[in-house]
């Protein structure tokens, strides 16, 4: 989906943990500060923004002020609610653990009257099986196994035949809008996506990982979603 400029706009969030984020946008950069866990007195970084729906935004800061980190914010002007995701690369890779870690916090948009459900972890995608077309050469299948894991396989592209089951997290922002994040074991990469599983059936996301030179790398992505079906468990449920 095409990027949008937030030049001239400001965004202020109050996080569920008591912290705050304040951001002032120009055409290509954002001046921001934060209290609480982020603890940022003031920084200026580039940003990418996509309007997912009317009044719903996906904002990513591929941080230059902080090495090996990204800050992603999704919010709805209709509900006045947001989700803040902080992705960061550990200094060393530890066997059996993803090297890229992620934290999630619900927030409210200052100046708006919050309404609807508070964003939180969701079980709605468990049992869902979708195909994601990222480009004419990139086609992947996802199966959402539990609140902690999803399975993927590559159907078309350089990874054709490859697959794995990795750690994942799903939060619900609003009706049909789900923040989906994964953290891979085999390679040092994590991703943040906002799936629109309503009428649009599109997704926008970012990756944070380590490239072949051992440097942190930020990249954008997006695609179309093709639902294949949903499995419902009759009794015992996944975690």
C-alpha positions in Angstrom: 0.0 0.0 0.0 1.3 3.5 -0.7 3.0 5.5 1.9 1.5 8.8 3.2 3.1 11.9 4.6 2.2 13.0 8.1 4.0 16.4 7.7 2.5 19.0 10.0 0.8 16.5 12.2 1.5 15.5 15.8 0.7 12.4 17.7 0.6 12.0 21.4 0.0 8.7 23.2 -0.6 7.6 26.7 0.6 4.0 27.2 -1.1 1.5 29.4 2.1 1.2 31.6 1.9 4.9 32.3 4.5 6.0 29.8 4.0 8.6 27.0 5.1 9.2 23.4 5.0 12.6 21.7 5.8 12.9 18.0 6.0 15.9 15.6 6.2 15.0 11.9 7.8 16.7 8.9 7.8 15.4 5.4 10.4 12.7 6.0 11.4 12.8 9.7 9.8 12.8 13.1 11.0 14.5 16.3 9.9 12.3 19.2 10.3 11.8 22.9 9.0 9.2 25.3 8.7 8.6 29.0 8.5 5.2 30.8 10.1 2.1 29.4 11.2 3.8 26.1 12.8 6.7 28.1 13.8 9.0 25.3 14.5 12.7 26.1 14.3 13.6 22.4 15.4 12.2 19.1 14.8 12.7 15.3 14.4 9.7 13.0 13.0 8.8 9.6 9.5 7.3 9.5 7.3 5.3 7.1 3.5 5.7 7.4 0.6 3.8 5.6 -3.1 4.6 5.9 -4.6 1.1 6.2 -8.2 2.3 6.3 -9.8 5.7 6.7 -8.4 7.0 9.9 -6.3 3.9 10.6 -2.5 4.2 10.4 0.6 2.0 10.4 3.6 4.0 11.5 7.2 2.6 11.6 10.3 4.4 12.9 13.4 2.5 11.5 15.4 4.1 14.3 18.8 5.7 13.5 19.0 7.3 17.0 19.0 3.9 18.6 21.1 1.1 17.1 19.3 -2.2 16.3 15.8 -1.0 17.2 12.5 -0.2 15.5 9.4 1.4 16.9 6.0 0.6 15.3 2.7 2.3 16.2 -0.7 1.4 14.8 -3.7 3.5 15.8 -7.3 4.2 14.9 -8.7 7.8 14.9 -12.2 6.3 15.2 -11.5 4.4 18.5 -8.7 6.6 19.8 -6.7 3.5 20.6 -3.3 2.3 19.6 -0.7 -0.5 19.9 3.0 0.3 20.3 5.5 -2.4 19.3 9.2 -2.1 20.2 11.5 -4.5 18.2 15.2 -4.8 19.3 18.1 -7.0 18.3 20.0 -8.6 21.2 23.8 -8.2 21.1 24.4 -11.9 20.9 22.5 -14.9 19.5 21.5 -17.5 22.1 20.7 -21.0 21.0 17.0 -21.8 21.2 15.9 -18.1 21.4 15.0 -15.6 18.7 17.7 -12.9 18.7 15.1 -10.2 17.9 12.8 -9.5 20.8 9.6 -7.5 20.9 7.4 -5.7 23.5 3.8 -4.7 23.1 1.8 -2.0 24.9 -1.7 -0.7 24.4 -2.2 3.1 24.3 -4.7 5.8 23.9 -4.5 8.8 21.5 -4.4 12.1 23.5 -7.2 14.4 22.5 -9.5 11.5 21.4 -12.3 9.9 23.5 -11.4 6.2 23.6 -14.2 3.9 22.7 -14.6 0.2 21.9 -12.4 -2.6 23.2 -9.0 -2.0 24.6 -6.3 -3.5 22.3 -5.1 -6.8 23.7 -3.7 -10.2 22.7 -6.2 -12.1 20.7 -7.1 -15.7 20.0 -9.2 -14.8 16.9 -6.7 -16.1 14.4 -6.1 -19.5 15.9 -6.9 -22.2 13.4 -6.9 -19.8 10.5 -5.0 -20.7 7.3 -4.2 -17.9 4.8 -2.1 -17.3 1.7 -0.1 -14.1 1.5 0.9 -12.7 -2.0 3.8 -10.2 -1.4 4.9 -9.9 -5.0 4.6 -11.9 -8.3 7.5 -14.0 -7.0 6.7 -14.3 -3.3 3.8 -16.4 -2.1 3.6 -17.8 1.5 1.2 -19.7 3.6 0.5 -19.1 7.3 -1.3 -21.4 9.7 -2.0 -19.8 13.1 -1.4 -22.6 15.7 -1.8 -20.9 19.1 -1.3 -17.6 20.9 2.4 -18.3 20.8 3.2 -19.9 17.5 2.4 -19.9 13.8 3.6 -22.2 10.9 4.7 -20.9 7.5 5.8 -22.4 4.2 7.0 -20.8 1.0 4.9 -21.8 -2.0 6.7 -19.6 -4.6 10.0 -17.8 -4.5 13.6 -18.4 -3.5 12.5 -20.1 -0.3 10.2 -22.5 -2.1 9.8 -25.7 0.0 11.2 -24.0 3.1 9.0 -23.7 6.2 9.1 -23.5 10.0 7.2 -22.9 13.1 8.2 -19.6 14.9 7.1 -17.6 17.9 4.3 -15.1 17.1 2.0 -12.6 18.8 -1.4 -11.4 17.7 -3.2 -8.3 19.1 -6.6 -7.0 18.0 -6.7 -3.3 17.2 -10.3 -3.1 15.9 -12.9 -5.1 14.0 -11.0 -7.1 11.4 -7.7 -5.4 12.2 -5.0 -7.5 13.7 -1.4 -6.8 14.6 0.6 -9.9 13.8 4.3 -10.2 14.8 6.7 -13.1 14.5 10.2 -13.8 15.7 12.3 -16.4 13.9 14.6 -18.9 15.4 16.9 -19.8 12.5 17.7 -16.3 11.3 17.9 -13.1 13.3 14.7 -11.4 12.1 11.4 -10.3 13.4 8.4 -8.6 11.7 5.4 -6.4 12.5 2.3 -6.5 10.3 -1.2 -5.0 10.4 -3.6 -7.5 8.8 -6.8 -6.1 7.5 -9.0 -9.2 7.5 -12.2 -7.2 6.7 -13.2 -6.3 3.2 -9.8 -5.1 2.1 -7.8 -8.4 2.7 -4.5 -6.6 2.6 -1.5 -6.4 5.0 1.3 -3.9 5.6 4.5 -4.7 7.6 8.1 -4.2 8.4 11.1 -6.4 9.1 14.0 -5.8 11.5 17.0 -8.2 11.2 20.7 -8.6 10.6 22.0 -8.7 7.1 25.0 -10.7 5.7 27.4 -8.0 6.8 26.2 -8.4 10.4 24.5 -5.0 10.4 20.9 -4.2 11.4 18.6 -3.8 8.5 15.1 -2.3 8.2 12.7 -3.1 5.3 9.1 -2.6 4.4 6.6 -5.1 2.9 3.0 -5.5 2.0 0.7 -7.9 0.3 -2.7 -9.4 -0.4 -4.4 -11.9 1.8 -6.3 -15.0 0.5 -8.1 -16.9 3.3 -8.2 -20.7 2.8 -10.3 -21.6 5.8 -10.5 -22.0 9.5 -10.2 -25.0 11.8 -12.3 -24.9 15.1 -11.2 -27.2 18.0 -14.1 -29.1 19.5 -12.9 -29.4 23.1 -9.2 -29.0 24.2 -7.9 -25.7 23.0 -4.4 -24.5 22.0 -2.6 -22.3 24.5 
